[in-house]
Amino acid sequence: MVDPGAEARDKWDRIYGAADPETLPEPARVLMENAHLLPRAGTALDLASGLGGNALCLARQGLTTRAFDLSTEAIARLKAWADRWNLSINAEVRDVVLDPPPKAAFDVVVVSRFLERSLTDAITGALRPGGLLYYQTYTLEKATPAGPANPDYLLAPGELLTLFAGLRPVVYREEGLLGDLTRGFRNQALLVARKI
């Protein structure tokens, strides 16, 4: 049987394998700037975690943390960082498109630099009532050529609000191509939203 995720897994294993193993992965800006909104306790998911900067941040905040990513290399590196920092993170190799997160299992879900529109309902469904979604990814309107070139992986203007219209926005930022393009938050949109 052919593994439908094998090509993507190989690609991301190569990318993450080339990363400096001594450089601590950083959390997404949406999480760093809005960590004060996190609950004091609960369960969190770093979806499509990559090297796990978000998962490490969530675990340091005291949340019971899980991380899912397609890349075996990324998950191995995340486990090594968690061990080094003595953080409890349940990190698992998982194709989230084929095996989405369980329903009503998390108080916090973080997604950064990943866009799979077919997962919108599953992401919303994975949140418990009152749960928070932290989401940040690339947009079609770019001041510089950062991020993917394929428009399938880029948000249209205002799309992040539309994708998660069933959640109550708490924080939203998308500057597009307005004003001085050398300043501000460019090339991406970010959202913190609450499930009511």
N, C-alpha and C positions, 0 to 999 in steps of 0.2 A: 504494500500500500504506500502511496506517495504521501509524504508529509507536506501539507499545503503551506506550512509556516517555515519550512526548511530554508528556503532562499532568504527570507527576511531574517531568520535567526542567524544564518551564516554572515550576512551583511553586518548585523549589529554586533555579533561576536568579534568580527574583525575590528570594527570601530572601537568598541570598548576594550578590546585586547591591546590596542595601540595607545590607550590613555595611560598617563603617568600613574603608576600604582601608589605613589606617595602624595598625590594631590587629592586632598579631601574634596569629595563632590559637594557642591553648594546647593542649598535649597533654592527653589524658584523665588523670584521676587515677590510674587503674590503671597507666598507663605511667609517669607522673611518680614515683609512690611505689615502683615496682618496676623502675626502669630498671637498677638494680644487678644484676638477673638476666639482662639481655641478654647474648648472646654478644659477644665482642670483634670478631668479623667474621662475615660471612654476608649473606644476602639477607632483606629484610623487605618486607611488604606492609601498607599502610594501606588496608583494605577499606572502601568507602563513606566515603571520606576527608573529605568536606566541604572546608573551607578548608585542611586538611592540617596541623593542629597536630601530629598523631601522626607524619606523614611527616617533617616538619621535625626533630622530636626524634630519630627513628630515624637520619636522615641525619647529624645532628650527632654521633651516637654512633658513626659510622663504618660503618654498615651500608649495603650497596647497596640502595637503597630504590625501591619502586614504589608508586604510589597510583592507585586506581581510584575514580571517582565518576561518577554519572549527569549531574551538572551541568557544563555547559561553563563557566559563570561561576566555579564553585569551582575547577576545574582551571586556568583561566587565572590566577586569583589565586594559587593554589599555585605555579604556574610562576614568577610574578613574585617571590614571596617567595624561592623557591629561587635565582633569579638574583641577587637582592639580597644574599643571604647566601652566594653562591657554593657552593651545595650541589647535588650531582648527584642529582636525583630524576626518575625516569621516571614522569610523571603523565599518565594517559590517561582520556579520557571513555569510560566503559564501564558498561553496564547489567549489574551483577554477577549479577542474577537470570537474565537471558537468556544471559550469557556469564561463568560463574563462573571463579574463578582456576584456573590449571593445577595438575595433580597434582604433589605432591612437589617443589614449586618454591621453597619458602620455609623459612627457619630461624625466622622470626618472622612472625606475622600479628596485626595489631591491628584490633579492631572496636570502635567506640564510638558510642553513641547511634543504633544501627541494629539492627533485629531482623527477620530474614527466616528463619523456622524451616526453610524448604525448603533453605536453604544450609548447614545444619549439617554434613552429610556432605562437601560440597565444601570447606568451611573446614577441617575435620579433614584431608581428603585433600590439601589444598594444603601442609600441613606435612610437612617431611622428618622422618625418625626423630630424636628428641631435640629437635625444634622446639617453640617456645613460642607459645601463644595468649594474647593479652591481650584481654580482652573486658569491656566495661562498657556497660550500658544500663539503661533505666527499668523499674521494677517496678509491679505492680498496687497493692501496699501503699505508699501515699504519705502522707507527713506534710504535704506542701503540694501544690498542683496543678501541679507542674513536669512538663515533658515532655508526650508525646502523651496524648490522652484516649481514643483508640481502643484497646480491650483487645488487639487483634491485634498491637499494637506494644509490649506490656507483658509482662514476665515474671511468671509465677505464683511464689509462694514456692518457693525451691529449684530452680526450673526450669533455671537456667543450668547447674547441676551435672548435671542430667538430660540436657540437650541435648548436653553434651560428656562424657558418662559414659565414653567410650572413652579419654579423656585423663586423666593423673594430676594432680589438683589440687595446686598449689603454694601459691597464695594464694586465699582466698575471703572475701568480705565482703558481707553483706546484713543490715541491721539492722531492716528492716521498721518495725513500729510499737511496738517495745519501749522501755520506759523514757522518759527525757526527750526528747521529740520535737523540742526546740529545739537539740539537740546531736547530734553524730555524723555518720555518713554515711547520709543518708536518700534515699529515692525511687529508688535505683538499686542494682544488684548489680554486683560486679566479680569477675573470675576471671583468674588466671594459671594455665595448665595446660600440661603437657608431654606430647608424643607419645612413647610408649615404643616 
